Amino acid sequence: MTAAGNGNPAQPGTPRLLRAINDRAALELLLEQGPLSRSQLGGLTGLSKPTASQLLARLESAGLVVPVGTTAGRPGPGAQLYEINPEAAFVAGLDVNPARIRVAVADITGQVVAEHRHPTPGRQASGTVDRVREAVDAAAAAAGLDRSALRQIVIGTPGALDGATGKLRYAPHLPGWHSPRLLEELVEGLGVPVALENDVNLAAVAEQRVGQAVGVSDFVLLWVEDGVGAAIVLGGKLHRGHTGGAGEVGYMPLPGAPVVKNVRRENAGGFQQLAGAPAVLALAREHGIGARTAAEAVARAAEAAERGDDRVLAVLAHRLATGLAAIVAVVDPELVLLSGDIPQAGGEQLRALVQEELTGLAVPRPRLLISTVQGSPVVVGALQSALGTARERVFTTIN
């Protein structure tokens, strides 16, 4: 029974809660549709003009919206337009591997305002927090900001944090990132909120927010670069597994590859042995294609396929499809996305061959597409994740 229904006065704060709900709805509309006038915002939210005016005044006073010209030049009298204040908050997204840290900084609208690549050569087991701080500070400085202006940092790494132990698992090749207090040390060292996420999971977040998987509830992303990994999204949510290891398919036993008996120590075998960068380079060399990187080798193989010689792409497609068949037989997704340098280099030719092979190997027949996310999908996903968290904080106007 409501407070009004039992004769008690309305609970204090209810009007404030309604205002906060309206504020959030207006801010989301401004994010989605760009500058809007008072009457446009009122029409979209169902608020009266006086209420819409009060809302905009409140948001402008809080520094969340700014006036940006008028509707002059359009039919009818000119009206003031408002948009999200891009400087209301900033976030950073990081992509970490043993050789470098890639950083991007974005404002609260999602506009990238600076990027930085920080080399981390050698297998350094100490100084992890210092290197991350240096990378973030360089990116923030390029944007004319201090690190303290960041409301959220999301870091993508190989492997995943084990919720029970706090340690990074499945990433023995990333020295210096295995402290049981890793997350706490990063938060303390950076002085701003930090979240850690698997890099391939973040690539899936990028697809879900701005890529091929927008509006798709169940999909799998297969990442193929130096290593092989997968991200699984079910019911619109990332499936991480009990220890965070869902999608660690690199050592998944497959026909044609050695079975790894101790994946903690061994670094060869399984899916990785068939489709990772070293295997792709070896396959290309067997067919007379020399290249510095696996992506370059696949690009040359695609050129050869255009001339009628698709032997390298056909073998690679069979290997990828063999691994995918095991995954889709369990997950039965609506969509499978190929991401990473190797599928990108193979393009539509490789995608079509994988689709044909997969159709013959698995009963489920999901759509198969190649990622279209521009730049680093991991960084894009990290920024999208950070923006989601930051907006929850910044756009909450209850106080």
N, C-alpha and C positions, 0 to 999 in steps of 0.2 A: 504494500500500500504506500502511496506517495505521501509526502508531508502534507500536501494540501488535502488529500483524501482523508487523513486522520484528524484533521482539524488543527494541526500544528502549522506555524508559519513556515514559509519556504525556507529551505536551508540556506544559511549564509554562503555566499560564493557562487551560487548558481548563475546569476547574471554574468559574473566574471568568467565562469567556465564557458558560457555561450559565446561571450566576446572572443575568448581564446580560440574556440572552434571556428568562428567566422574569420578571425584573423588568419588562421592556418589555411582555410579554404581559399581566401583571397591571395595569399602568398603563393600557393600552389598554382593558381590560375595565372598569376603574373609570371611565374617561372615557365609555364607551358605556352602561354600565348603572347608574351612580351608586353609592351606598354599598353595600358588600358586606362580609359577615363573613368570618372566616378560613375557615370550612368552605365557604361559598359560593364563595369564590375558589379554594379547593382543588379543589372539584368541577368548576369551569369550566376550570381549567388542567390538571387531572389530577395535581396535586401532593399529596403526603401532608400531613396536618395539621401535623406538625412542620416540614416544609419551608415550607409556607404561612405558618406563624407566624414563622419566621426571615426569610422574604421581607418580610413586613409590618413587622417590627421594623427591618429594614435600610432600607426605604423611609421609615419614619417618622423614623429617625435622620438620613436624608439630607434631610429636610424636604419630601419629595415626597407623602406622604400624612398625613392627620390623622384621629384618632378622632372620630366624630360621633354619639355615642349608641349605643343597643343595639337589639336586636330584641325588646325587652320588649313584651308585648301580642300577640305572635304565638305560635302553638303551640310548645311546647318551652321549654327554658331560654333566658334572654336571652343574646345574644352581642354582643360589641363590633363595631360597624360602622366601616368606614374609607372615606374618599373622597379624591380628589386634592386636595392642598393648593392652593387657587386662587391663593395668593400665592407659589407656587414660581417663577413668572415672569410677565412682562407683555409685551405686544406692542402695536404701533400700526399702523393702516392709514390711508393718506391717499388722497384723490381730489383731483387738482389740475386746475384749468382757469384761463384768464386772469383770471377775476373773483374766485376764492376758492380756499382750501384747506380741505377738509373732513377732520377727523381723528376717529378713534375709538380708544380704548384698551381692550383686553380682557385678562382674566387667562388663565392657561394652560388653563382649562377652556373658554374661548371666550365667557365672560360679558362683555358690554360694561360697563365700569365708568365710562366718561366719553366725552363727545363734545364737539367744538368746531368752530365754523365761523369761519375767519379770512379776512376780506375782503382782496383784493389788487387794488384798482382801478387802472386805467391800464395802459399798456403799458410796464412797468418792465423794463429790460434788465439791471439790476444788483440786488444784494442778495437773490438767490434763496435762498441758503443761510440767510441771516438770517431771511427770511420763513418758511421751513420750520421753522427752529428755534423761532421765536416760536409758531408754530401747535402744534408738538409739545409745547412747554413748557406752553402754556395747557391743553392736553388732559390732560397728565400731572398738572399741579397740581390740576385739577378732580377727578382720581382720588386725590388725596392722595399723589402719587408724585413722585419726581425723575426726570428723563429717563434717568438712568443705570440705573434699574430696568428699562428696556425691553431685552429680549433680541433683538428683531428689529423693524425698521420696513420696511414695504413701501409704496412710493409708486406710485400709478396715475396715468399721464399720457396725454394724446393722443400718438400716434406710438409709436415704439419705439427702444430703444437699438440702434445698429448694432454688432454684436460686433467688427467689424474696426476701426472708428474710435473707438468709445466715445461717439459723438455721437448726440443724439436726432434721429431722422429723422421725416419726415412730420408735423411739428407746427410749421410756421412761425408760427402764431398764438400760440405760447406763448413770449413773449420771456424771455430770461434763462436758458433751459434748454438752451442749445446749446453749452456748453463741452465740449471734448473730454475734460476731466477731471471731468465732471459728477458721476459716481458717487463718485469719490475725494473730491471737494470736499464732498459731502454726508456721507460717512462721517467725514471729518476734522472737519467743522463740528458734527456731531451727537454724535460720540463713541460711537456704537453701530452695530451692523451695519445696513446699508441695502441694499435691493434695489429696482430700478426695473422696472416692468412696464407694458405697454399697458393702458389703462383698460378697453377692451372685453374684452380677454383676462381681466382680473380679474372682470368681470361673468360671464364663462363659468365661471371657477373657482367663483364663488358658486353658480351653477346646478348645477355638478357635485358640490359638497359638500353643499349644503343646499336645493337648488331642484328644478326640474323634470327636470334631467338626471342625477339620482342613478342610478347603475347603467347609464347610456347610454354606449357606447364612441365612437360617431361622431355628432357633432351640430354644428350651426352656430348661432351666436347673432347676430342682426342687431340692431344698436343704432341707434335713431333718436331723436335729440334735435336740438340745433343742427346737428350733423353726422351723417353716416351712416358706420357702420363695422361690421365683422364680426369674430367670433372663430371659429376652426375647431378642433375637437377631433377627432382621429383616433386610434383605438386607445386612447382614454382619456387622450391627451396633447395639450397645446396644440401646434398646428402654427404655428410662427413664421415660417418661410421663411428664405432665405439671409441677408437683411439685417434680419430682424425685421418685415418689412412685410406678411406674410400677413394678409389681412383688411382692408387699406386700400382699401376698395371705393368710397369717396366719389367718386372721379374715373373709375370704371369706365364706359366708353362704353355708352350705352343709347339705344334709339330714343326720339326726342322731346326729347333734351337736346343742347346743344352738345358737341362733342368738344373736350376740353382738350388742346392741343398741348404745353403746358409747365406741368406740374402744380406745379413748384417756385415759379412766379410767379403763376399764375392761381388764383383761389379760387372759380370758378363753372364749372359744367358737369357732365356725367355724372350718376351716381346722386344726388349731392348736390343738383344743380339740380332734380331731380324730387321728392325726398322729404325734404330737409332742412327745418329750421324755417322759413326764409324762403319756400320754395316752398309749404309747407303754409299759412302765413298768407296768401299771395297767392291760393291756391286757395280758401280760405275766403271771402276778400273778394269774389272773383268771384261767389260765390253768396250774397252778402249777409250773411255771418257776420263780425262784428267781434269781435276779441279782442286781448288784450295779448300773449299767448304762443301758440305753436303748440299746446301741449298744451291750453290753454283753448279754442282754436278747434276742435280735434278733439273735445273733450268736448261742445261745443255741436253739432257735426255729428252726434255719436252721439245726442244728444237729438232732433235733427231726423229722424234715421233711425227713431227709435221712433215718430215721427208719420207715417212713410211717405215721407220725403224723404231718400233715402240717396245723393244725387248726389255730395256731397263725399267721403263714405267710399268710395264705389264707385271714384271716380277715384284716390284715394289708395291703395286696395287694389290697383288695377291697376298703379300705379307701383311699389309695394313688390314685388308678385309678379313684375314684369318683371325687376327686379334679382335677386330670389331665384332666378328660373329659370336665370339664367346661373351662379349659384353652385352650385345643387344639381345642375345638369347635369354639373359637374366633380367635385364632392365626393361626391354620392349619399349624403347623411347619413340616419341613422335618424330624426332629430328636427331641426326648426328651431324656434328660440325667438325671439320678438319681445320686445325689451327697450328701455328708455328711456321718457321721458315721453310721447312721441307714441303708441306702441302701447298703453301703459297707459291713456291717456285714451280710446282707441278701444274698448278692452275686447273682449268677445266678439263684438260686431257687426263690428268691423274684422277680427278674427282669422278669422271665418267667411268674410268676403268675400275676404280674401287667400288662404285655403285654396282657395276655389272657383276663383279666377283662376289660382293656381299649378298646380292640377290640369290646367288646359287648356293651360298654357304649357311644362310640363316633363314629361319621361318619368318620372323618379323621383318618387315620391309620398310624401315623408316626412310624419310627423306634424307638425302646426304648433300650437304652444302659446304663450301669453303668460307672461312671467316672473311668478313669485309671490314672489320674494325681497322681504322687507320692508326698507324704508329704502333706502339707496343700495347698489345691487348692486356698485358699484366698491369701496366701503369694505368691504362684507361679504367680497368676494373678496380684498381686500388683507389683511384680518384672517385669513382662512382660510389664505392663503399664508404669512403670517408665523407663524401657529400651527404649521403643518407644519414649518417650519424650526426654530422654537424648541423644539418637542417633541423633535425629533431630538437637539438638544443637551442639553436638560434631562433627558430620559428615558434617556439613555445613562449607565449606572451603572458602566461599566468605568473604572477609574482605576489 
